[in-house]
Amino acid sequence: MILAGKVVADYRHAKDALANPAAKAKQQAFQNAKTTFERIEPYGKYAPDFREKQRALRQAKRTLDLDETVAAFRLAETQLQDILDQTGQALAQTISEEIKVDAGNPFFTTKGCGGACHAS
């Protein structure tokens, strides 16, 4: 049912849309900036052009994040992950209330205290 659903269809469509040249160019620019920055990151402010490379990485990330195709893919990916998390939680609860399921999403809520639990 999940595979035949609209969320999976939207995810597949969004993933296929990432193959467009503009999105690929932005992904490649980000990857190049990331690789360049990672090479000098251990040296921190003592590395030549540290700030410039850090800014270039942030700019490439922002450009990638603001791309409509990439944003649509991330939204579709999050929606699919939510369904998978809920399905996993439902399956685990069917077996036993004591089974803990790592949803991977810090905003995923389950029955119980809803994230407002405090250790004594």
N, CA, C and O atoms as CSV, one atom per row, in Angstrom:
chain,resi,resn,atom,element,x,y,z
A,1,MET,N,N,0.825,-1.197,0.000
A,1,MET,CA,C,0.000,0.000,0.000
A,1,MET,C,C,0.869,1.260,0.000
A,1,MET,O,O,0.561,2.243,-0.675
A,2,ILE,N,N,1.946,1.211,0.760
A,2,ILE,CA,C,2.827,2.384,0.815
A,2,ILE,C,C,3.445,2.644,-0.553
A,2,ILE,O,O,3.478,3.782,-1.022
A,3,LEU,N,N,3.936,1.576,-1.194
A,3,LEU,CA,C,4.575,1.723,-2.504
A,3,LEU,C,C,3.612,2.240,-3.567
A,3,LEU,O,O,4.031,2.926,-4.500
A,4,ALA,N,N,2.347,1.924,-3.437
A,4,ALA,CA,C,1.352,2.354,-4.415
A,4,ALA,C,C,0.765,3.719,-4.078
A,4,ALA,O,O,-0.046,4.251,-4.837
A,5,GLY,N,N,1.168,4.286,-2.953
A,5,GLY,CA,C,0.573,5.534,-2.486
A,5,GLY,C,C,1.110,6.791,-3.165
A,5,GLY,O,O,2.120,6.764,-3.868
A,6,LYS,N,N,0.406,7.879,-2.931
A,6,LYS,CA,C,0.750,9.180,-3.505
A,6,LYS,C,C,2.093,9.694,-2.986
A,6,LYS,O,O,2.848,10.308,-3.739
A,7,VAL,N,N,2.396,9.455,-1.725
A,7,VAL,CA,C,3.639,9.964,-1.135
A,7,VAL,C,C,4.851,9.352,-1.832
A,7,VAL,O,O,5.820,10.056,-2.117
A,8,VAL,N,N,4.807,8.056,-2.108
A,8,VAL,CA,C,5.918,7.397,-2.799
A,8,VAL,C,C,6.000,7.883,-4.238
A,8,VAL,O,O,7.096,8.089,-4.760
A,9,ALA,N,N,4.863,8.067,-4.878
A,9,ALA,CA,C,4.851,8.598,-6.253
A,9,ALA,C,C,5.454,9.999,-6.283
A,9,ALA,O,O,6.242,10.324,-7.170
A,10,ASP,N,N,5.079,10.824,-5.310
A,10,ASP,CA,C,5.641,12.186,-5.230
A,10,ASP,C,C,7.151,12.138,-4.990
A,10,ASP,O,O,7.905,12.916,-5.574
A,11,TYR,N,N,7.580,11.222,-4.130
A,11,TYR,CA,C,9.000,11.066,-3.839
A,11,TYR,C,C,9.766,10.673,-5.100
A,11,TYR,O,O,10.799,11.263,-5.416
A,12,ARG,N,N,9.257,9.681,-5.813
A,12,ARG,CA,C,9.933,9.223,-7.039
A,12,ARG,C,C,9.996,10.337,-8.082
A,12,ARG,O,O,11.018,10.525,-8.743
A,13,HIS,N,N,8.907,11.065,-8.219
A,13,HIS,CA,C,8.874,12.176,-9.176
A,13,HIS,C,C,9.898,13.254,-8.784
A,13,HIS,O,O,10.617,13.772,-9.639
A,14,ALA,N,N,9.955,13.579,-7.514
A,14,ALA,CA,C,10.899,14.597,-7.032
A,14,ALA,C,C,12.338,14.112,-7.197
A,14,ALA,O,O,13.223,14.900,-7.531
A,15,LYS,N,N,12.573,12.837,-6.967
A,15,LYS,CA,C,13.920,12.284,-7.128
A,15,LYS,C,C,14.342,12.319,-8.593
A,15,LYS,O,O,15.488,12.645,-8.901
A,16,ASP,N,N,13.432,11.990,-9.488
A,16,ASP,CA,C,13.732,12.052,-10.921
A,16,ASP,C,C,14.001,13.487,-11.365
A,16,ASP,O,O,14.829,13.725,-12.245
A,17,ALA,N,N,13.307,14.435,-10.758
A,17,ALA,CA,C,13.486,15.847,-11.119
A,17,ALA,C,C,14.866,16.363,-10.730
A,17,ALA,O,O,15.340,17.346,-11.300
A,18,LEU,N,N,15.510,15.718,-9.776
A,18,LEU,CA,C,16.857,16.137,-9.356
A,18,LEU,C,C,17.896,15.941,-10.462
A,18,LEU,O,O,19.003,16.474,-10.380
A,19,ALA,N,N,17.540,15.184,-11.481
A,19,ALA,CA,C,18.478,14.919,-12.577
A,19,ALA,C,C,18.627,16.105,-13.523
A,19,ALA,O,O,19.422,16.040,-14.460
A,20,ASN,N,N,17.885,17.180,-13.303
A,20,ASN,CA,C,17.999,18.317,-14.218
A,20,ASN,C,C,19.371,18.975,-14.075
A,20,ASN,O,O,19.942,18.988,-12.985
A,21,PRO,N,N,19.898,19.519,-15.169
A,21,PRO,CA,C,21.263,20.070,-15.165
A,21,PRO,C,C,21.498,21.183,-14.136
A,21,PRO,O,O,22.578,21.262,-13.552
A,22,ALA,N,N,20.509,22.032,-13.914
A,22,ALA,CA,C,20.683,23.137,-12.958
A,22,ALA,C,C,20.859,22.602,-11.541
A,22,ALA,O,O,21.737,23.054,-10.806
A,23,ALA,N,N,20.032,21.648,-11.163
A,23,ALA,CA,C,20.134,21.071,-9.820
A,23,ALA,C,C,21.443,20.306,-9.670
A,23,ALA,O,O,22.099,20.391,-8.632
A,24,LYS,N,N,21.823,19.558,-10.705
A,24,LYS,CA,C,23.090,18.813,-10.652
A,24,LYS,C,C,24.278,19.756,-10.512
A,24,LYS,O,O,25.219,19.458,-9.776
A,25,ALA,N,N,24.247,20.883,-11.203
A,25,ALA,CA,C,25.344,21.857,-11.123
A,25,ALA,C,C,25.447,22.431,-9.713
A,25,ALA,O,O,26.550,22.615,-9.199
A,26,LYS,N,N,24.317,22.712,-9.090
A,26,LYS,CA,C,24.314,23.239,-7.721
A,26,LYS,C,C,24.808,22.186,-6.726
A,26,LYS,O,O,25.533,22.503,-5.784
A,27,GLN,N,N,24.411,20.942,-6.946
A,27,GLN,CA,C,24.886,19.862,-6.077
A,27,GLN,C,C,26.400,19.693,-6.212
A,27,GLN,O,O,27.101,19.498,-5.220
A,28,GLN,N,N,26.891,19.771,-7.441
A,28,GLN,CA,C,28.325,19.614,-7.671
A,28,GLN,C,C,29.107,20.783,-7.077
A,28,GLN,O,O,30.175,20.588,-6.498
A,29,ALA,N,N,28.575,22.000,-7.219
A,29,ALA,CA,C,29.241,23.170,-6.646
A,29,ALA,C,C,29.308,23.057,-5.125
A,29,ALA,O,O,30.327,23.385,-4.517
A,30,PHE,N,N,28.226,22.593,-4.517
A,30,PHE,CA,C,28.221,22.398,-3.071
A,30,PHE,C,C,29.240,21.336,-2.669
A,30,PHE,O,O,30.000,21.527,-1.720
A,31,GLN,N,N,29.254,20.217,-3.394
A,31,GLN,CA,C,30.180,19.133,-3.063
A,31,GLN,C,C,31.629,19.590,-3.195
A,31,GLN,O,O,32.468,19.240,-2.366
A,32,ASN,N,N,31.923,20.365,-4.224
A,32,ASN,CA,C,33.285,20.881,-4.410
A,32,ASN,C,C,33.677,21.818,-3.267
A,32,ASN,O,O,34.782,21.721,-2.734
A,33,ALA,N,N,32.769,22.728,-2.892
A,33,ALA,CA,C,33.043,23.657,-1.798
A,33,ALA,C,C,33.221,22.908,-0.485
A,33,ALA,O,O,34.072,23.264,0.330
A,34,LYS,N,N,32.420,21.875,-0.284
A,34,LYS,CA,C,32.508,21.067,0.940
A,34,LYS,C,C,33.852,20.345,1.014
A,34,LYS,O,O,34.509,20.342,2.056
A,35,THR,N,N,34.250,19.740,-0.093
A,35,THR,CA,C,35.530,19.026,-0.136
A,35,THR,C,C,36.694,19.979,0.121
A,35,THR,O,O,37.610,19.663,0.879
A,36,THR,N,N,36.649,21.136,-0.512
A,36,THR,CA,C,37.704,22.131,-0.325
A,36,THR,C,C,37.787,22.585,1.129
A,36,THR,O,O,38.878,22.690,1.690
A,37,PHE,N,N,36.641,22.851,1.731
A,37,PHE,CA,C,36.627,23.308,3.113
A,37,PHE,C,C,37.063,22.203,4.075
A,37,PHE,O,O,37.775,22.473,5.042
A,38,GLU,N,N,36.646,20.970,3.821
A,38,GLU,CA,C,37.002,19.861,4.712
A,38,GLU,C,C,38.508,19.619,4.759
A,38,GLU,O,O,39.035,19.140,5.764
A,39,ARG,N,N,39.198,19.952,3.669
A,39,ARG,CA,C,40.652,19.776,3.647
A,39,ARG,C,C,41.366,20.735,4.595
A,39,ARG,O,O,42.411,20.398,5.151
A,40,ILE,N,N,40.807,21.924,4.781
A,40,ILE,CA,C,41.479,22.912,5.630
A,40,ILE,C,C,40.824,23.061,6.994
A,40,ILE,O,O,41.388,23.700,7.882
A,41,GLU,N,N,39.658,22.487,7.171
A,41,GLU,CA,C,38.904,22.644,8.420
A,41,GLU,C,C,39.696,22.277,9.675
A,41,GLU,O,O,39.596,22.993,10.671
A,42,PRO,N,N,40.475,21.201,9.673
A,42,PRO,CA,C,41.209,20.852,10.899
A,42,PRO,C,C,42.176,21.948,11.377
A,42,PRO,O,O,42.525,21.999,12.556
A,43,TYR,N,N,42.600,22.811,10.467
A,43,TYR,CA,C,43.558,23.859,10.826
A,43,TYR,C,C,42.870,25.138,11.298
A,43,TYR,O,O,43.517,26.058,11.797
A,44,GLY,N,N,41.551,25.178,11.132
A,44,GLY,CA,C,40.780,26.312,11.619
A,44,GLY,C,C,41.238,27.634,11.048
A,44,GLY,O,O,41.596,27.729,9.874
A,45,LYS,N,N,41.223,28.652,11.889
A,45,LYS,CA,C,41.534,30.010,11.424
A,45,LYS,C,C,42.976,30.170,10.957
A,45,LYS,O,O,43.322,31.185,10.352
A,46,TYR,N,N,43.815,29.183,11.231
A,46,TYR,CA,C,45.220,29.277,10.817
A,46,TYR,C,C,45.425,28.857,9.360
A,46,TYR,O,O,46.490,29.102,8.792
A,47,ALA,N,N,44.425,28.233,8.756
A,47,ALA,CA,C,44.529,27.816,7.365
A,47,ALA,C,C,44.373,29.029,6.450
A,47,ALA,O,O,43.587,29.932,6.737
A,48,PRO,N,N,45.117,29.046,5.360
A,48,PRO,CA,C,44.971,30.159,4.418
A,48,PRO,C,C,43.556,30.180,3.832
A,48,PRO,O,O,43.009,29.139,3.467
A,49,ASP,N,N,42.992,31.340,3.750
A,49,ASP,CA,C,41.652,31.537,3.170
A,49,ASP,C,C,40.551,30.756,3.881
A,49,ASP,O,O,39.556,30.383,3.260
A,50,PHE,N,N,40.722,30.510,5.168
A,50,PHE,CA,C,39.733,29.739,5.924
A,50,PHE,C,C,38.355,30.384,5.840
A,50,PHE,O,O,37.376,29.716,5.508
A,51,ARG,N,N,38.272,31.672,6.139
A,51,ARG,CA,C,36.977,32.368,6.139
A,51,ARG,C,C,36.343,32.395,4.751
A,51,ARG,O,O,35.133,32.219,4.613
A,52,GLU,N,N,37.162,32.616,3.727
A,52,GLU,CA,C,36.628,32.677,2.369
A,52,GLU,C,C,36.059,31.324,1.944
A,52,GLU,O,O,35.002,31.256,1.316
A,53,LYS,N,N,36.761,30.260,2.289
A,53,LYS,CA,C,36.294,28.916,1.930
A,53,LYS,C,C,35.062,28.528,2.747
A,53,LYS,O,O,34.178,27.826,2.257
A,54,GLN,N,N,35.015,28.988,3.980
A,54,GLN,CA,C,33.843,28.739,4.815
A,54,GLN,C,C,32.626,29.478,4.237
A,54,GLN,O,O,31.531,28.921,4.166
A,55,ARG,N,N,32.829,30.725,3.831
A,55,ARG,CA,C,31.735,31.499,3.224
A,55,ARG,C,C,31.284,30.873,1.906
A,55,ARG,O,O,30.088,30.815,1.617
A,56,ALA,N,N,32.243,30.407,1.112
A,56,ALA,CA,C,31.907,29.774,-0.164
A,56,ALA,C,C,31.069,28.519,0.072
A,56,ALA,O,O,30.134,28.249,-0.681
A,57,LEU,N,N,31.396,27.756,1.105
A,57,LEU,CA,C,30.627,26.562,1.441
A,57,LEU,C,C,29.210,26.944,1.859
A,57,LEU,O,O,28.239,26.339,1.404
A,58,ARG,N,N,29.097,27.929,2.709
A,58,ARG,CA,C,27.766,28.373,3.159
A,58,ARG,C,C,26.932,28.897,1.998
A,58,ARG,O,O,25.732,28.632,1.922
A,59,GLN,N,N,27.560,29.634,1.102
A,59,GLN,CA,C,26.846,30.172,-0.053
A,59,GLN,C,C,26.382,29.043,-0.977
A,59,GLN,O,O,25.251,29.060,-1.463
A,60,ALA,N,N,27.249,28.071,-1.214
A,60,ALA,CA,C,26.873,26.938,-2.066
A,60,ALA,C,C,25.732,26.140,-1.430
A,60,ALA,O,O,24.830,25.677,-2.128
A,61,LYS,N,N,25.774,25.982,-0.115
A,61,LYS,CA,C,24.710,25.273,0.605
A,61,LYS,C,C,23.396,26.035,0.500
A,61,LYS,O,O,22.342,25.439,0.275
A,62,ARG,N,N,23.460,27.330,0.662
A,62,ARG,CA,C,22.255,28.159,0.575
A,62,ARG,C,C,21.662,28.106,-0.833
A,62,ARG,O,O,20.447,27.989,-0.998
A,63,THR,N,N,22.517,28.192,-1.832
A,63,THR,CA,C,22.060,28.119,-3.216
A,63,THR,C,C,21.381,26.776,-3.476
A,63,THR,O,O,20.337,26.718,-4.126
A,64,LEU,N,N,21.967,25.714,-2.972
A,64,LEU,CA,C,21.381,24.383,-3.125
A,64,LEU,C,C,20.052,24.286,-2.382
A,64,LEU,O,O,19.073,23.772,-2.923
A,65,ASP,N,N,20.015,24.774,-1.155
A,65,ASP,CA,C,18.792,24.701,-0.345
A,65,ASP,C,C,17.637,25.493,-0.950
A,65,ASP,O,O,16.477,25.107,-0.800
A,66,LEU,N,N,17.941,26.592,-1.629
A,66,LEU,CA,C,16.897,27.443,-2.196
A,66,LEU,C,C,16.420,26.974,-3.563
A,66,LEU,O,O,15.455,27.521,-4.096
A,67,ASP,N,N,17.066,25.987,-4.131
A,67,ASP,CA,C,16.640,25.446,-5.418
A,67,ASP,C,C,15.290,24.753,-5.235
A,67,ASP,O,O,15.140,23.923,-4.340
A,68,GLU,N,N,14.314,25.085,-6.071
A,68,GLU,CA,C,12.959,24.533,-5.936
A,68,GLU,C,C,12.940,23.017,-6.077
A,68,GLU,O,O,12.197,22.337,-5.369
A,69,THR,N,N,13.746,22.486,-6.979
A,69,THR,CA,C,13.788,21.042,-7.205
A,69,THR,C,C,14.317,20.320,-5.970
A,69,THR,O,O,13.767,19.300,-5.555
A,70,VAL,N,N,15.380,20.851,-5.391
A,70,VAL,CA,C,15.977,20.242,-4.205
A,70,VAL,C,C,15.019,20.347,-3.022
A,70,VAL,O,O,14.850,19.389,-2.268
A,71,ALA,N,N,14.393,21.513,-2.863
A,71,ALA,CA,C,13.445,21.703,-1.761
A,71,ALA,C,C,12.258,20.749,-1.894
A,71,ALA,O,O,11.801,20.184,-0.901
A,72,ALA,N,N,11.758,20.568,-3.116
A,72,ALA,CA,C,10.633,19.646,-3.335
A,72,ALA,C,C,11.041,18.215,-3.010
A,72,ALA,O,O,10.255,17.458,-2.439
A,73,PHE,N,N,12.271,17.839,-3.374
A,73,PHE,CA,C,12.752,16.497,-3.055
A,73,PHE,C,C,12.853,16.297,-1.553
A,73,PHE,O,O,12.425,15.269,-1.029
A,74,ARG,N,N,13.416,17.274,-0.862
A,74,ARG,CA,C,13.567,17.131,0.598
A,74,ARG,C,C,12.218,17.049,1.298
A,74,ARG,O,O,12.061,16.304,2.265
A,75,LEU,N,N,11.251,17.810,0.814
A,75,LEU,CA,C,9.909,17.752,1.387
A,75,LEU,C,C,9.291,16.372,1.153
A,75,LEU,O,O,8.724,15.782,2.072
A,76,ALA,N,N,9.399,15.862,-0.069
A,76,ALA,CA,C,8.860,14.542,-0.387
A,76,ALA,C,C,9.567,13.459,0.424
A,76,ALA,O,O,8.937,12.509,0.887
A,77,GLU,N,N,10.880,13.611,0.593
A,77,GLU,CA,C,11.665,12.660,1.373
A,77,GLU,C,C,11.220,12.646,2.836
A,77,GLU,O,O,11.106,11.582,3.444
A,78,THR,N,N,10.973,13.818,3.392
A,78,THR,CA,C,10.524,13.938,4.781
A,78,THR,C,C,9.130,13.336,4.959
A,78,THR,O,O,8.861,12.664,5.955
A,79,GLN,N,N,8.255,13.579,3.998
A,79,GLN,CA,C,6.910,13.015,4.085
A,79,GLN,C,C,6.945,11.491,4.034
A,79,GLN,O,O,6.230,10.824,4.782
A,80,LEU,N,N,7.775,10.944,3.155
A,80,LEU,CA,C,7.901,9.490,3.076
A,80,LEU,C,C,8.515,8.931,4.358
A,80,LEU,O,O,8.074,7.897,4.860
A,81,GLN,N,N,9.528,9.611,4.887
A,81,GLN,CA,C,10.154,9.149,6.125
A,81,GLN,C,C,9.154,9.154,7.277
A,81,GLN,O,O,9.175,8.255,8.119
A,82,ASP,N,N,8.282,10.151,7.322
A,82,ASP,CA,C,7.257,10.207,8.372
A,82,ASP,C,C,6.332,8.994,8.302
A,82,ASP,O,O,5.990,8.405,9.327
A,83,ILE,N,N,5.932,8.628,7.092
A,83,ILE,CA,C,5.058,7.463,6.930
A,83,ILE,C,C,5.786,6.195,7.363
A,83,ILE,O,O,5.216,5.345,8.047
A,84,LEU,N,N,7.048,6.073,6.960
A,84,LEU,CA,C,7.820,4.891,7.353
A,84,LEU,C,C,8.023,4.832,8.864
A,84,LEU,O,O,7.959,3.757,9.459
A,85,ASP,N,N,8.270,5.992,9.486
A,85,ASP,CA,C,8.416,6.041,10.942
A,85,ASP,C,C,7.125,5.619,11.639
A,85,ASP,O,O,7.157,4.847,12.597
A,86,GLN,N,N,6.002,6.122,11.160
A,86,GLN,CA,C,4.715,5.793,11.765
A,86,GLN,C,C,4.387,4.316,11.580
A,86,GLN,O,O,3.833,3.678,12.476
A,87,THR,N,N,4.732,3.779,10.416
A,87,THR,CA,C,4.488,2.364,10.149
A,87,THR,C,C,5.337,1.485,11.071
A,87,THR,O,O,4.848,0.514,11.648
A,88,GLY,N,N,6.606,1.841,11.197
A,88,GLY,CA,C,7.485,1.092,12.097
A,88,GLY,C,C,7.001,1.140,13.535
A,88,GLY,O,O,7.028,0.133,14.244
A,89,GLN,N,N,6.558,2.314,13.962
A,89,GLN,CA,C,6.038,2.478,15.319
A,89,GLN,C,C,4.782,1.637,15.517
A,89,GLN,O,O,4.627,0.983,16.549
A,90,ALA,N,N,3.888,1.652,14.536
A,90,ALA,CA,C,2.644,0.876,14.638
A,90,ALA,C,C,2.942,-0.617,14.697
A,90,ALA,O,O,2.323,-1.343,15.475
A,91,LEU,N,N,3.883,-1.081,13.883
A,91,LEU,CA,C,4.248,-2.498,13.913
A,91,LEU,C,C,4.840,-2.890,15.264
A,91,LEU,O,O,4.487,-3.926,15.828
A,92,ALA,N,N,5.726,-2.068,15.770
A,92,ALA,CA,C,6.357,-2.360,17.059
A,92,ALA,C,C,5.325,-2.383,18.175
A,92,ALA,O,O,5.364,-3.266,19.032
A,93,GLN,N,N,4.409,-1.434,18.180
A,93,GLN,CA,C,3.393,-1.366,19.230
A,93,GLN,C,C,2.430,-2.539,19.150
A,93,GLN,O,O,1.867,-2.952,20.164
A,94,THR,N,N,2.236,-3.082,17.939
A,94,THR,CA,C,1.381,-4.252,17.778
A,94,THR,C,C,1.988,-5.458,18.477
A,94,THR,O,O,1.272,-6.292,19.032
A,95,ILE,N,N,3.304,-5.544,18.446
A,95,ILE,CA,C,3.997,-6.659,19.084
A,95,ILE,C,C,4.093,-6.452,20.586
A,95,ILE,O,O,3.750,-7.339,21.367
A,96,SER,N,N,4.568,-5.260,20.993
A,96,SER,CA,C,4.716,-4.980,22.420
A,96,SER,C,C,4.842,-3.474,22.628
A,96,SER,O,O,5.482,-2.777,21.840
A,97,GLU,N,N,4.228,-2.988,23.689
A,97,GLU,CA,C,4.318,-1.567,24.043
A,97,GLU,C,C,5.730,-1.175,24.466
A,97,GLU,O,O,6.076,0.006,24.455
A,98,GLU,N,N,6.557,-2.173,24.844
A,98,GLU,CA,C,7.893,-1.884,25.364
A,98,GLU,C,C,8.966,-1.789,24.287
A,98,GLU,O,O,10.109,-1.444,24.590
A,99,ILE,N,N,8.622,-2.086,23.042
A,99,ILE,CA,C,9.604,-2.002,21.959
A,99,ILE,C,C,9.845,-0.539,21.624
A,99,ILE,O,O,8.913,0.231,21.389
A,100,LYS,N,N,11.108,-0.182,21.611
A,100,LYS,CA,C,11.475,1.189,21.268
A,100,LYS,C,C,11.863,1.231,19.796
A,100,LYS,O,O,12.600,0.372,19.313
A,101,VAL,N,N,11.363,2.231,19.097
A,101,VAL,CA,C,11.643,2.374,17.673
A,101,VAL,C,C,12.356,3.696,17.465
A,101,VAL,O,O,11.850,4.757,17.834
A,102,ASP,N,N,13.544,3.618,16.866
A,102,ASP,CA,C,14.272,4.838,16.546
A,102,ASP,C,C,13.685,5.404,15.265
A,102,ASP,O,O,13.857,4.836,14.186
A,103,ALA,N,N,13.000,6.513,15.391
A,103,ALA,CA,C,12.359,7.118,14.231
A,103,ALA,C,C,13.347,7.943,13.419
A,103,ALA,O,O,13.092,8.224,12.248
A,104,GLY,N,N,14.461,8.333,14.010
A,104,GLY,CA,C,15.430,9.134,13.285
A,104,GLY,C,C,15.011,10.577,13.127
A,104,GLY,O,O,15.770,11.376,12.577
A,105,ASN,N,N,13.840,10.934,13.586
A,105,ASN,CA,C,13.330,12.289,13.461
A,105,ASN,C,C,13.129,12.835,14.867
A,105,ASN,O,O,12.301,12.309,15.612
A,106,PRO,N,N,13.865,13.878,15.251
A,106,PRO,CA,C,13.740,14.388,16.616
A,106,PRO,C,C,12.370,14.979,16.916
A,106,PRO,O,O,12.034,15.195,18.080
A,107,PHE,N,N,11.572,15.245,15.878
A,107,PHE,CA,C,10.257,15.828,16.084
A,107,PHE,C,C,9.155,14.772,16.069
A,107,PHE,O,O,7.977,15.078,16.256
A,108,PHE,N,N,9.562,13.523,15.842
A,108,PHE,CA,C,8.600,12.431,15.814
A,108,PHE,C,C,8.105,12.192,17.233
A,108,PHE,O,O,8.905,11.998,18.147
A,109,THR,N,N,6.809,12.205,17.417
A,109,THR,CA,C,6.257,12.008,18.753
A,109,THR,C,C,5.555,10.661,18.815
A,109,THR,O,O,5.005,10.179,17.824
A,110,THR,N,N,5.585,10.076,19.978
A,110,THR,CA,C,4.914,8.809,20.213
A,110,THR,C,C,3.983,8.981,21.386
A,110,THR,O,O,3.887,10.060,21.971
A,111,LYS,N,N,3.302,7.914,21.721
A,111,LYS,CA,C,2.468,7.956,22.922
A,111,LYS,C,C,3.362,8.182,24.128
A,111,LYS,O,O,4.542,7.831,24.095
A,112,GLY,N,N,2.858,8.721,25.122
A,112,GLY,CA,C,3.644,8.952,26.324
A,112,GLY,C,C,3.691,10.419,26.647
A,112,GLY,O,O,2.690,11.127,26.539
A,113,CYS,N,N,4.851,10.870,27.042
A,113,CYS,CA,C,4.963,12.232,27.521
A,113,CYS,C,C,5.125,13.259,26.405
A,113,CYS,O,O,5.110,14.461,26.673
A,114,GLY,N,N,5.280,12.810,25.160
A,114,GLY,CA,C,5.371,13.739,24.036
A,114,GLY,C,C,6.614,14.596,24.073
A,114,GLY,O,O,6.592,15.735,23.605
A,115,GLY,N,N,7.685,14.082,24.612
A,115,GLY,CA,C,8.935,14.830,24.643
A,115,GLY,C,C,9.099,15.722,25.859
A,115,GLY,O,O,10.116,16.404,25.987
A,116,ALA,N,N,8.116,15.733,26.760
A,116,ALA,CA,C,8.196,16.590,27.930
A,116,ALA,C,C,8.562,15.813,29.183
A,116,ALA,O,O,8.326,16.277,30.298
A,117,CYS,N,N,9.133,14.642,29.001
A,117,CYS,CA,C,9.540,13.826,30.156
A,117,CYS,C,C,10.778,14.421,30.809
A,117,CYS,O,O,11.645,14.974,30.132
A,118,HIS,N,N,10.853,14.305,32.099
A,118,HIS,CA,C,12.021,14.784,32.835
A,118,HIS,C,C,12.548,13.643,33.699
A,118,HIS,O,O,11.786,12.987,34.409
A,119,ALA,N,N,13.839,13.416,33.632
A,119,ALA,CA,C,14.426,12.379,34.467
A,119,ALA,C,C,14.529,12.878,35.902
A,119,ALA,O,O,14.817,14.048,36.152
A,120,SER,N,N,14.289,11.975,36.827
A,120,SER,CA,C,14.360,12.366,38.237
A,120,SER,C,C,15.738,12.134,38.785
A,120,SER,O,O,15.989,12.404,39.959
